[in-house]
């Protein structure tokens, strides 16, 4: 069975529009002004971005009916571990950097009389 070209194009556009809006919202939620406060904070963001990218990766196969369950499960779990590791490391580094800057600012205060 061959897909209708018009169906293929409009579903691609619809999926692209939906995930464009979703990625824009996710980008707005990034802590650009403040750093990650700890490992759990980083893990939460890693999990959120994993969820969004997993939806993106599954959207086309689900619409076009070409899902290979065994391969999809493997790559979903692989991505989950990667995003959680990235979020955890970023959270750890953010917490370490925050603690370091707090110690430096405390040490640079002028002596009080």
Secondary structure, 3 states (H helix, E strand, C coil): CCCCHHHHHHHHHHHHHHHHHHHHHHHHCCCCCCCCCCHHHHHHHHHHHHHHHHHHHHHHHHHHCCCCHHHHHHHHHHHHHHHHHHHHHHHHHHHHHHHHHHHHHHHCCCCCC
